Amino acid sequence: MEVNLHTGKDEFFKNHEVAKNYIGGLYKLIDVYKFSMESVSVLTRIDLDKLNNFYAGEASLNYDELCLIESVIITPLVGAFETAEHNYNMIIKARKERKL
């Protein structure tokens, strides 16, 4: 963990345990559901280059930015994507059962 001496805010890299706990769901959104860093940047107003560098493990985000991503992106969207995936699976299952 690095401490930014100008603001006193903690800075966390991608592999730090705090970052993993706060935004682990972001990796699922990006890797599984192909959600873009551009969308994360637009919705959180965090600089796109900073987000891309963080995702690549080359830069850090502060605690407030991690909380913002978790609150604005992860909490609402992971649940929505999982619900959509569940609904899709139920529809496919129902269609297969009707064909039997």
N, CA, C and O atoms as a GROMACS GRO file, in nm:
protein
  400
    1MET      N    1   0.085  -0.117   0.000
    1MET     CA    2   0.000   0.000   0.000
    1MET      C    3   0.089   0.123   0.000
    1MET      O    4   0.187   0.130   0.074
    2GLU      N    5   0.056   0.220  -0.083
    2GLU     CA    6   0.127   0.346  -0.087
    2GLU      C    7   0.038   0.454  -0.028
    2GLU      O    8  -0.085   0.447  -0.041
    3VAL      N    9   0.096   0.550   0.036
    3VAL     CA   10   0.020   0.664   0.087
    3VAL      C   11   0.060   0.786   0.006
    3VAL      O   12   0.178   0.821  -0.002
    4ASN      N   13  -0.039   0.850  -0.051
    4ASN     CA   14  -0.015   0.972  -0.126
    4ASN      C   15   0.007   1.084  -0.025
    4ASN      O   16  -0.085   1.118   0.050
    5LEU      N   17   0.126   1.142  -0.022
    5LEU     CA   18   0.160   1.241   0.079
    5LEU      C   19   0.088   1.374   0.059
    5LEU      O   20   0.078   1.453   0.153
    6HIS      N   21   0.037   1.399  -0.060
    6HIS     CA   22  -0.032   1.525  -0.085
    6HIS      C   23  -0.175   1.523  -0.032
    6HIS      O   24  -0.223   1.625   0.018
    7THR      N   25  -0.241   1.413  -0.043
    7THR     CA   26  -0.380   1.406   0.000
    7THR      C   27  -0.399   1.321   0.124
    7THR      O   28  -0.502   1.330   0.191
    8GLY      N   29  -0.300   1.237   0.156
    8GLY     CA   30  -0.314   1.148   0.270
    8GLY      C   31  -0.403   1.029   0.242
    8GLY      O   32  -0.436   0.954   0.334
    9LYS      N   33  -0.442   1.010   0.118
    9LYS     CA   34  -0.531   0.899   0.083
    9LYS      C   35  -0.451   0.774   0.050
    9LYS      O   36  -0.344   0.782  -0.011
   10ASP      N   37  -0.502   0.661   0.091
   10ASP     CA   38  -0.438   0.534   0.058
   10ASP      C   39  -0.456   0.505  -0.090
   10ASP      O   40  -0.560   0.534  -0.149
   11GLU      N   41  -0.353   0.449  -0.150
   11GLU     CA   42  -0.355   0.409  -0.290
   11GLU      C   43  -0.338   0.258  -0.296
   11GLU      O   44  -0.251   0.202  -0.230
   12PHE      N   45  -0.422   0.192  -0.376
   12PHE     CA   46  -0.421   0.047  -0.384
   12PHE      C   47  -0.400   0.002  -0.528
   12PHE      O   48  -0.463   0.055  -0.620
   13PHE      N   49  -0.312  -0.095  -0.547
   13PHE     CA   50  -0.294  -0.156  -0.678
   13PHE      C   51  -0.391  -0.271  -0.694
   13PHE      O   52  -0.450  -0.318  -0.597
   14LYS      N   53  -0.407  -0.316  -0.817
   14LYS     CA   54  -0.504  -0.420  -0.852
   14LYS      C   55  -0.490  -0.546  -0.767
   14LYS      O   56  -0.591  -0.606  -0.729
   15ASN      N   57  -0.369  -0.586  -0.735
   15ASN     CA   58  -0.350  -0.712  -0.663
   15ASN      C   59  -0.355  -0.696  -0.511
   15ASN      O   60  -0.338  -0.794  -0.439
   16HIS      N   61  -0.378  -0.575  -0.462
   16HIS     CA   62  -0.388  -0.553  -0.318
   16HIS      C   63  -0.520  -0.611  -0.266
   16HIS      O   64  -0.622  -0.604  -0.334
   17GLU      N   65  -0.516  -0.668  -0.148
   17GLU     CA   66  -0.634  -0.735  -0.091
   17GLU      C   67  -0.755  -0.641  -0.079
   17GLU      O   68  -0.868  -0.684  -0.103
   18VAL      N   69  -0.733  -0.516  -0.042
   18VAL     CA   70  -0.843  -0.420  -0.030
   18VAL      C   71  -0.908  -0.399  -0.167
   18VAL      O   72  -1.030  -0.399  -0.179
   19ALA      N   73  -0.826  -0.380  -0.270
   19ALA     CA   74  -0.880  -0.360  -0.405
   19ALA      C   75  -0.957  -0.483  -0.450
   19ALA      O   76  -1.065  -0.471  -0.508
   20LYS      N   77  -0.902  -0.601  -0.425
   20LYS     CA   78  -0.971  -0.725  -0.464
   20LYS      C   79  -1.106  -0.736  -0.396
   20LYS      O   80  -1.204  -0.776  -0.459
   21ASN      N   81  -1.114  -0.700  -0.268
   21ASN     CA   82  -1.239  -0.709  -0.194
   21ASN      C   83  -1.343  -0.610  -0.245
   21ASN      O   84  -1.462  -0.643  -0.252
   22TYR      N   85  -1.299  -0.491  -0.280
   22TYR     CA   86  -1.394  -0.389  -0.324
   22TYR      C   87  -1.440  -0.408  -0.467
   22TYR      O   88  -1.558  -0.389  -0.496
   23ILE      N   89  -1.351  -0.444  -0.556
   23ILE     CA   90  -1.391  -0.444  -0.696
   23ILE      C   91  -1.366  -0.576  -0.766
   23ILE      O   92  -1.345  -0.579  -0.888
   24GLY      N   93  -1.367  -0.685  -0.693
   24GLY     CA   94  -1.353  -0.816  -0.755
   24GLY      C   95  -1.460  -0.842  -0.859
   24GLY      O   96  -1.434  -0.906  -0.961
   25GLY      N   97  -1.581  -0.792  -0.834
   25GLY     CA   98  -1.691  -0.809  -0.929
   25GLY      C   99  -1.668  -0.736  -1.060
   25GLY      O  100  -1.725  -0.773  -1.162
   26LEU      N  101  -1.585  -0.633  -1.057
   26LEU     CA  102  -1.556  -0.559  -1.181
   26LEU      C  103  -1.487  -0.649  -1.282
   26LEU      O  104  -1.514  -0.640  -1.402
   27TYR      N  105  -1.398  -0.734  -1.234
   27TYR     CA  106  -1.326  -0.823  -1.325
   27TYR      C  107  -1.423  -0.920  -1.393
   27TYR      O  108  -1.405  -0.954  -1.510
   28LYS      N  109  -1.525  -0.964  -1.321
   28LYS     CA  110  -1.626  -1.051  -1.381
   28LYS      C  111  -1.704  -0.974  -1.488
   28LYS      O  112  -1.730  -1.026  -1.596
   29LEU      N  113  -1.742  -0.850  -1.457
   29LEU     CA  114  -1.814  -0.769  -1.556
   29LEU      C  115  -1.732  -0.751  -1.683
   29LEU      O  116  -1.786  -0.757  -1.793
   30ILE      N  117  -1.603  -0.728  -1.668
   30ILE     CA  118  -1.517  -0.703  -1.783
   30ILE      C  119  -1.483  -0.833  -1.856
   30ILE      O  120  -1.494  -0.839  -1.979
   31ASP      N  121  -1.441  -0.934  -1.783
   31ASP     CA  122  -1.394  -1.058  -1.846
   31ASP      C  123  -1.508  -1.147  -1.896
   31ASP      O  124  -1.497  -1.205  -2.005
   32VAL      N  125  -1.614  -1.159  -1.820
   32VAL     CA  126  -1.723  -1.249  -1.856
   32VAL      C  127  -1.829  -1.179  -1.941
   32VAL      O  128  -1.870  -1.231  -2.045
   33TYR      N  129  -1.872  -1.061  -1.898
   33TYR     CA  130  -1.981  -0.992  -1.966
   33TYR      C  131  -1.934  -0.886  -2.065
   33TYR      O  132  -2.017  -0.818  -2.126
   34LYS      N  133  -1.803  -0.870  -2.080
   34LYS     CA  134  -1.742  -0.779  -2.178
   34LYS      C  135  -1.780  -0.633  -2.156
   34LYS      O  136  -1.788  -0.555  -2.250
   35PHE      N  137  -1.805  -0.597  -2.029
   35PHE     CA  138  -1.828  -0.458  -1.992
   35PHE      C  139  -1.699  -0.381  -2.016
   35PHE      O  140  -1.591  -0.435  -1.992
   36SER      N  141  -1.706  -0.259  -2.063
   36SER     CA  142  -1.584  -0.188  -2.100
   36SER      C  143  -1.537  -0.090  -1.992
   36SER      O  144  -1.616  -0.038  -1.913
   37MET      N  145  -1.408  -0.068  -1.991
   37MET     CA  146  -1.351   0.033  -1.902
   37MET      C  147  -1.401   0.172  -1.940
   37MET      O  148  -1.411   0.260  -1.855
   38GLU      N  149  -1.434   0.191  -2.067
   38GLU     CA  150  -1.490   0.319  -2.110
   38GLU      C  151  -1.621   0.346  -2.038
   38GLU      O  152  -1.646   0.458  -1.995
   39SER      N  153  -1.704   0.243  -2.025
   39SER     CA  154  -1.831   0.258  -1.953
   39SER      C  155  -1.807   0.288  -1.806
   39SER      O  156  -1.876   0.371  -1.747
   40VAL      N  157  -1.709   0.220  -1.747
   40VAL     CA  158  -1.675   0.246  -1.607
   40VAL      C  159  -1.631   0.391  -1.591
   40VAL      O  160  -1.671   0.458  -1.496
   41SER      N  161  -1.550   0.438  -1.683
   41SER     CA  162  -1.501   0.576  -1.678
   41SER      C  163  -1.615   0.676  -1.691
   41SER      O  164  -1.620   0.774  -1.617
   42VAL      N  165  -1.705   0.653  -1.784
   42VAL     CA  166  -1.817   0.744  -1.805
   42VAL      C  167  -1.906   0.749  -1.681
   42VAL      O  168  -1.946   0.857  -1.637
   43LEU      N  169  -1.936   0.634  -1.624
   43LEU     CA  170  -2.028   0.629  -1.510
   43LEU      C  171  -1.966   0.677  -1.379
   43LEU      O  172  -2.038   0.726  -1.292
   44THR      N  173  -1.835   0.664  -1.364
   44THR     CA  174  -1.770   0.703  -1.238
   44THR      C  175  -1.693   0.834  -1.249
   44THR      O  176  -1.653   0.890  -1.147
   45ARG      N  177  -1.673   0.882  -1.370
   45ARG     CA  178  -1.595   1.003  -1.396
   45ARG      C  179  -1.448   0.987  -1.352
   45ARG      O  180  -1.382   1.086  -1.318
   46ILE      N  181  -1.399   0.863  -1.352
   46ILE     CA  182  -1.257   0.836  -1.326
   46ILE      C  183  -1.188   0.829  -1.461
   46ILE      O  184  -1.238   0.766  -1.554
   47ASP      N  185  -1.074   0.893  -1.472
   47ASP     CA  186  -0.998   0.899  -1.597
   47ASP      C  187  -0.978   0.760  -1.657
   47ASP      O  188  -0.936   0.667  -1.588
   48LEU      N  189  -1.009   0.746  -1.785
   48LEU     CA  190  -0.999   0.618  -1.855
   48LEU      C  191  -0.857   0.562  -1.854
   48LEU      O  192  -0.838   0.443  -1.831
   49ASP      N  193  -0.759   0.647  -1.877
   49ASP     CA  194  -0.620   0.600  -1.875
   49ASP      C  195  -0.582   0.546  -1.738
   49ASP      O  196  -0.513   0.444  -1.726
   50LYS      N  197  -0.627   0.613  -1.634
   50LYS     CA  198  -0.599   0.568  -1.498
   50LYS      C  199  -0.663   0.431  -1.474
   50LYS      O  200  -0.600   0.343  -1.415
   51LEU      N  201  -0.787   0.413  -1.519
   51LEU     CA  202  -0.855   0.284  -1.502
   51LEU      C  203  -0.785   0.174  -1.580
   51LEU      O  204  -0.765   0.064  -1.528
   52ASN      N  205  -0.748   0.203  -1.704
   52ASN     CA  206  -0.678   0.102  -1.785
   52ASN      C  207  -0.544   0.065  -1.723
   52ASN      O  208  -0.507  -0.053  -1.721
   53ASN      N  209  -0.472   0.163  -1.674
   53ASN     CA  210  -0.343   0.135  -1.609
   53ASN      C  211  -0.362   0.057  -1.480
   53ASN      O  212  -0.281  -0.031  -1.449
   54PHE      N  213  -0.467   0.087  -1.406
   54PHE     CA  214  -0.497   0.010  -1.285
   54PHE      C  215  -0.527  -0.135  -1.321
   54PHE      O  216  -0.476  -0.228  -1.258
   55TYR      N  217  -0.611  -0.155  -1.422
   55TYR     CA  218  -0.650  -0.290  -1.463
   55TYR      C  219  -0.528  -0.369  -1.511
   55TYR      O  220  -0.522  -0.491  -1.493
   56ALA      N  221  -0.432  -0.300  -1.571
   56ALA     CA  222  -0.309  -0.366  -1.618
   56ALA      C  223  -0.210  -0.387  -1.504
   56ALA      O  224  -0.106  -0.450  -1.524
   57GLY      N  225  -0.241  -0.336  -1.385
   57GLY     CA  226  -0.152  -0.351  -1.270
   57GLY      C  227  -0.040  -0.250  -1.265
   57GLY      O  228   0.056  -0.268  -1.190
   58GLU      N  229  -0.052  -0.143  -1.343
   58GLU     CA  230   0.055  -0.044  -1.353
   58GLU      C  231   0.027   0.085  -1.276
   58GLU      O  232   0.115   0.170  -1.266
   59ALA      N  233  -0.092   0.100  -1.222
   59ALA     CA  234  -0.129   0.221  -1.149
   59ALA      C  235  -0.219   0.184  -1.032
   59ALA      O  236  -0.265   0.070  -1.022
   60SER      N  237  -0.244   0.280  -0.947
   60SER     CA  238  -0.327   0.255  -0.830
   60SER      C  239  -0.451   0.342  -0.833
   60SER      O  240  -0.458   0.442  -0.905
   61LEU      N  241  -0.550   0.301  -0.754
   61LEU     CA  242  -0.669   0.381  -0.730
   61LEU      C  243  -0.676   0.409  -0.581
   61LEU      O  244  -0.629   0.329  -0.500
   62ASN      N  245  -0.736   0.522  -0.544
   62ASN     CA  246  -0.749   0.548  -0.402
   62ASN      C  247  -0.878   0.486  -0.348
   62ASN      O  248  -0.963   0.439  -0.424
   63TYR      N  249  -0.889   0.486  -0.219
   63TYR     CA  250  -1.002   0.421  -0.152
   63TYR      C  251  -1.136   0.476  -0.201
   63TYR      O  252  -1.229   0.400  -0.224
   64ASP      N  253  -1.145   0.609  -0.216
   64ASP     CA  254  -1.270   0.670  -0.263
   64ASP      C  255  -1.307   0.623  -0.403
   64ASP      O  256  -1.424   0.600  -0.432
   65GLU      N  257  -1.208   0.608  -0.489
   65GLU     CA  258  -1.234   0.560  -0.626
   65GLU      C  259  -1.280   0.414  -0.624
   65GLU      O  260  -1.370   0.377  -0.699
   66LEU      N  261  -1.219   0.332  -0.539
   66LEU     CA  262  -1.263   0.193  -0.527
   66LEU      C  263  -1.408   0.186  -0.479
   66LEU      O  264  -1.488   0.109  -0.531
   67CYS      N  265  -1.440   0.267  -0.379
   67CYS     CA  266  -1.578   0.270  -0.327
   67CYS      C  267  -1.676   0.318  -0.432
   67CYS      O  268  -1.787   0.266  -0.442
   68LEU      N  269  -1.636   0.417  -0.511
   68LEU     CA  270  -1.721   0.469  -0.617
   68LEU      C  271  -1.750   0.361  -0.722
   68LEU      O  272  -1.865   0.344  -0.763
   69ILE      N  273  -1.648   0.289  -0.764
   69ILE     CA  274  -1.666   0.181  -0.860
   69ILE      C  275  -1.758   0.074  -0.803
   69ILE      O  276  -1.846   0.023  -0.872
   70GLU      N  277  -1.736   0.040  -0.678
   70GLU     CA  278  -1.818  -0.064  -0.614
   70GLU      C  279  -1.964  -0.020  -0.605
   70GLU      O  280  -2.054  -0.100  -0.633
   71SER      N  281  -1.988   0.104  -0.567
   71SER     CA  282  -2.125   0.154  -0.548
   71SER      C  283  -2.198   0.184  -0.678
   71SER      O  284  -2.318   0.156  -0.690
   72VAL      N  285  -2.128   0.240  -0.775
   72VAL     CA  286  -2.192   0.284  -0.899
   72VAL      C  287  -2.199   0.173  -1.004
   72VAL      O  288  -2.296   0.166  -1.079
   73ILE      N  289  -2.098   0.088  -1.009
   73ILE     CA  290  -2.090  -0.013  -1.114
   73ILE      C  291  -2.123  -0.152  -1.062
   73ILE      O  292  -2.216  -0.216  -1.111
   74ILE      N  293  -2.048  -0.198  -0.965
   74ILE     CA  294  -2.054  -0.339  -0.927
   74ILE      C  295  -2.185  -0.377  -0.862
   74ILE      O  296  -2.252  -0.470  -0.906
   75THR      N  297  -2.223  -0.305  -0.756
   75THR     CA  298  -2.343  -0.343  -0.682
   75THR      C  299  -2.467  -0.348  -0.772
   75THR      O  300  -2.538  -0.448  -0.772
   76PRO      N  301  -2.494  -0.244  -0.850
   76PRO     CA  302  -2.615  -0.252  -0.932
   76PRO      C  303  -2.603  -0.344  -1.054
   76PRO      O  304  -2.701  -0.411  -1.090
   77LEU      N  305  -2.487  -0.349  -1.117
   77LEU     CA  306  -2.477  -0.421  -1.244
   77LEU      C  307  -2.450  -0.570  -1.232
   77LEU      O  308  -2.503  -0.647  -1.311
   78VAL      N  309  -2.371  -0.612  -1.135
   78VAL     CA  310  -2.345  -0.756  -1.121
   78VAL      C  311  -2.476  -0.829  -1.096
   78VAL      O  312  -2.501  -0.934  -1.155
   79GLY      N  313  -2.558  -0.775  -1.008
   79GLY     CA  314  -2.688  -0.837  -0.981
   79GLY      C  315  -2.776  -0.841  -1.105
   79GLY      O  316  -2.844  -0.941  -1.130
   80ALA      N  317  -2.776  -0.734  -1.182
   80ALA     CA  318  -2.857  -0.729  -1.304
   80ALA      C  319  -2.809  -0.830  -1.407
   80ALA      O  320  -2.891  -0.899  -1.469
   81PHE      N  321  -2.679  -0.840  -1.426
   81PHE     CA  322  -2.624  -0.937  -1.522
   81PHE      C  323  -2.650  -1.080  -1.476
   81PHE      O  324  -2.683  -1.166  -1.558
   82GLU      N  325  -2.636  -1.107  -1.347
   82GLU     CA  326  -2.661  -1.242  -1.297
   82GLU      C  327  -2.809  -1.278  -1.310
   82GLU      O  328  -2.842  -1.392  -1.340
   83THR      N  329  -2.898  -1.181  -1.287
   83THR     CA  330  -3.041  -1.205  -1.305
   83THR      C  331  -3.073  -1.233  -1.451
   83THR      O  332  -3.150  -1.324  -1.482
   84ALA      N  333  -3.013  -1.156  -1.541
   84ALA     CA  334  -3.035  -1.179  -1.685
   84ALA      C  335  -2.986  -1.317  -1.726
   84ALA      O  336  -3.053  -1.386  -1.802
   85GLU      N  337  -2.869  -1.357  -1.676
   85GLU     CA  338  -2.815  -1.489  -1.708
   85GLU      C  339  -2.906  -1.600  -1.653
   85GLU      O  340  -2.930  -1.700  -1.721
   86HIS      N  341  -2.955  -1.582  -1.531
   86HIS     CA  342  -3.047  -1.679  -1.472
   86HIS      C  343  -3.175  -1.689  -1.554
   86HIS      O  344  -3.222  -1.798  -1.583
   87ASN      N  345  -3.231  -1.574  -1.592
   87ASN     CA  346  -3.354  -1.573  -1.672
   87ASN      C  347  -3.333  -1.644  -1.805
   87ASN      O  348  -3.419  -1.721  -1.849
   88TYR      N  349  -3.221  -1.619  -1.869
   88TYR     CA  350  -3.189  -1.686  -1.995
   88TYR      C  351  -3.186  -1.837  -1.976
   88TYR      O  352  -3.246  -1.911  -2.053
   89ASN      N  353  -3.115  -1.882  -1.872
   89ASN     CA  354  -3.105  -2.026  -1.846
   89ASN      C  355  -3.241  -2.088  -1.819
   89ASN      O  356  -3.267  -2.200  -1.862
   90MET      N  357  -3.327  -2.018  -1.748
   90MET     CA  358  -3.461  -2.070  -1.718
   90MET      C  359  -3.545  -2.080  -1.846
   90MET      O  360  -3.620  -2.176  -1.864
   91ILE      N  361  -3.533  -1.982  -1.933
   91ILE     CA  362  -3.609  -1.984  -2.059
   91ILE      C  363  -3.562  -2.100  -2.146
   91ILE      O  364  -3.644  -2.172  -2.203
   92ILE      N  365  -3.431  -2.119  -2.157
   92ILE     CA  366  -3.377  -2.230  -2.237
   92ILE      C  367  -3.421  -2.363  -2.178
   92ILE      O  368  -3.459  -2.454  -2.252
   93LYS      N  369  -3.417  -2.375  -2.048
   93LYS     CA  370  -3.459  -2.499  -1.981
   93LYS      C  371  -3.607  -2.526  -2.008
   93LYS      O  372  -3.645  -2.640  -2.037
   94ALA      N  373  -3.691  -2.424  -1.999
   94ALA     CA  374  -3.834  -2.440  -2.023
   94ALA      C  375  -3.860  -2.481  -2.168
   94ALA      O  376  -3.947  -2.565  -2.194
   95ARG      N  377  -3.788  -2.424  -2.261
   95ARG     CA  378  -3.805  -2.460  -2.402
   95ARG      C  379  -3.766  -2.604  -2.428
   95ARG      O  380  -3.833  -2.675  -2.503
   96LYS      N  381  -3.658  -2.648  -2.366
   96LYS     CA  382  -3.614  -2.787  -2.383
   96LYS      C  383  -3.716  -2.884  -2.324
   96LYS      O  384  -3.742  -2.989  -2.382
   97GLU      N  385  -3.774  -2.848  -2.210
   97GLU     CA  386  -3.873  -2.934  -2.147
   97GLU      C  387  -3.999  -2.945  -2.232
   97GLU      O  388  -4.062  -3.051  -2.235
   98ARG      N  389  -4.037  -2.838  -2.300
   98ARG     CA  390  -4.155  -2.842  -2.387
   98ARG      C  391  -4.133  -2.931  -2.508
   98ARG      O  392  -4.226  -2.992  -2.559
   99LYS      N  393  -4.008  -2.939  -2.554
   99LYS     CA  394  -3.977  -3.021  -2.672
   99LYS      C  395  -3.976  -3.169  -2.638
   99LYS      O  396  -3.994  -3.252  -2.727
  100LEU      N  397  -3.956  -3.203  -2.511
  100LEU     CA  398  -3.953  -3.344  -2.473
  100LEU      C  399  -4.090  -3.395  -2.476
  100LEU      O  400  -4.112  -3.513  -2.447
   0.00000   0.00000   0.00000
